[in-house]
């Protein structure tokens, strides 16, 4: 949703987010290893070879898309696909959201639990997309499902935290500070509405992966004992409450 771009939050942490930094670095490394940086025919072939297509799981794919030999192969393909991106806008958007929201979730969960939570969210998101698009031949790539899980967790933990968002007013972009519950609530509603409308189509965006990842994040962090934290107030920008 390009009209509402979070660029930072007013939510200090107690520890250095080593895992978030590592995930950003790993995604960038994999991106630069992708032929054509995700935007050429060579990139498409690379994605077909390394990322899962939903039709693979039910053997509905053409012969050009090989069926995985085992569950382990499927899970490994999903794991690899979490670190693949189809172009600069794709990776910059995902890593921006991860950087804004991930450090606080890592701060709450701790490094190891956060890493496992992130990866589990990526798997949950992948299966949400796969089982709503069983005939799709398009490889599923990107960190957005795992990042959505982090965003869902942030909503539970820090609903009243202030988020600095870049928004267009007429033709001028300005920064406005908004509550996390508004930023993330609007984001999720948009993903859900578009996702349910496009269930029957192929599409170029895995909307239901975003929905599934976010739902996993909300439920998962709540089951792990996460509850709302008191907000830290700081307001150098106009506020929308």
ChimeraX attribute file (.defattr): number of C-alpha atoms within 10 A of each C-alpha:
attribute: neighborCount
match mode: 1-to-1
recipient: residues
	/A:1	9
	/A:2	9
	/A:3	11
	/A:4	16
	/A:5	19
	/A:6	25
	/A:7	15
	/A:8	17
	/A:9	20
	/A:10	16
	/A:11	18
	/A:12	10
	/A:13	13
	/A:14	9
	/A:15	13
	/A:16	13
	/A:17	19
	/A:18	13
	/A:19	18
	/A:20	24
	/A:21	15
	/A:22	12
	/A:23	19
	/A:24	19
	/A:25	13
	/A:26	13
	/A:27	20
	/A:28	18
	/A:29	13
	/A:30	16
	/A:31	20
	/A:32	13
	/A:33	12
	/A:34	21
	/A:35	16
	/A:36	16
	/A:37	17
	/A:38	24
	/A:39	14
	/A:40	14
	/A:41	11
	/A:42	14
	/A:43	18
	/A:44	18
	/A:45	14
	/A:46	17
	/A:47	24
	/A:48	19
	/A:49	14
	/A:50	19
	/A:51	24
	/A:52	30
	/A:53	28
	/A:54	24
	/A:55	21
	/A:56	21
	/A:57	18
	/A:58	11
	/A:59	15
	/A:60	15
	/A:61	18
	/A:62	11
	/A:63	8
	/A:64	7
	/A:65	18
	/A:66	14
	/A:67	19
	/A:68	15
	/A:69	8
	/A:70	9
	/A:71	10
	/A:72	10
	/A:73	13
	/A:74	17
	/A:75	15
	/A:76	13
	/A:77	19
	/A:78	25
	/A:79	21
	/A:80	17
	/A:81	22
	/A:82	23
	/A:83	21
	/A:84	29
	/A:85	28
	/A:86	19
	/A:87	16
	/A:88	12
	/A:89	9
	/A:90	16
	/A:91	21
	/A:92	14
	/A:93	16
	/A:94	20
	/A:95	22
	/A:96	17
	/A:97	19
	/A:98	23
	/A:99	20
	/A:100	19
	/A:101	28
	/A:102	25
	/A:103	25
	/A:104	25
	/A:105	27
	/A:106	25
	/A:107	17
	/A:108	19
	/A:109	16
	/A:110	14
	/A:111	19
	/A:112	11
	/A:113	12
	/A:114	22
	/A:115	17
	/A:116	11
	/A:117	23
	/A:118	27
	/A:119	19
	/A:120	20
	/A:121	30
	/A:122	32
	/A:123	22
	/A:124	24
	/A:125	31
	/A:126	31
	/A:127	19
	/A:128	20
	/A:129	26
	/A:130	22
	/A:131	15
	/A:132	16
	/A:133	21
	/A:134	17
	/A:135	20
	/A:136	21
	/A:137	18
	/A:138	20
	/A:139	22
	/A:140	27
	/A:141	28
	/A:142	25
	/A:143	31
	/A:144	30
	/A:145	35
	/A:146	30
	/A:147	29
	/A:148	32
	/A:149	34
	/A:150	30
	/A:151	29
	/A:152	29
	/A:153	29
	/A:154	28
	/A:155	27
	/A:156	22
	/A:157	24
	/A:158	23
	/A:159	21
	/A:160	21
	/A:161	24
	/A:162	27
	/A:163	27
	/A:164	27
	/A:165	22
	/A:166	18
	/A:167	17
	/A:168	14
	/A:169	10
	/A:170	6
	/A:171	7
	/A:172	7
	/A:173	12
	/A:174	13
	/A:175	20
	/A:176	19
	/A:177	24
	/A:178	22
	/A:179	22
	/A:180	25
	/A:181	19
	/A:182	17
	/A:183	20
	/A:184	20
	/A:185	16
	/A:186	14
	/A:187	18
	/A:188	19
	/A:189	12
	/A:190	14
	/A:191	20
	/A:192	18
	/A:193	13
	/A:194	13
	/A:195	22
	/A:196	13
	/A:197	10
	/A:198	16
	/A:199	15
	/A:200	12
	/A:201	11
	/A:202	13
	/A:203	12
	/A:204	8
	/A:205	16
	/A:206	25
	/A:207	25
	/A:208	27
	/A:209	31
	/A:210	31
	/A:211	28
	/A:212	25
	/A:213	30
	/A:214	31
	/A:215	20
	/A:216	26
	/A:217	31
	/A:218	21
	/A:219	15
	/A:220	19
	/A:221	24
	/A:222	16
	/A:223	10
	/A:224	10
	/A:225	9
	/A:226	19
	/A:227	15
	/A:228	14
	/A:229	13
	/A:230	11
	/A:231	15
	/A:232	13
	/A:233	10
	/A:234	12
	/A:235	14
	/A:236	9
	/A:237	13
	/A:238	12
	/A:239	14
	/A:240	10
	/A:241	11
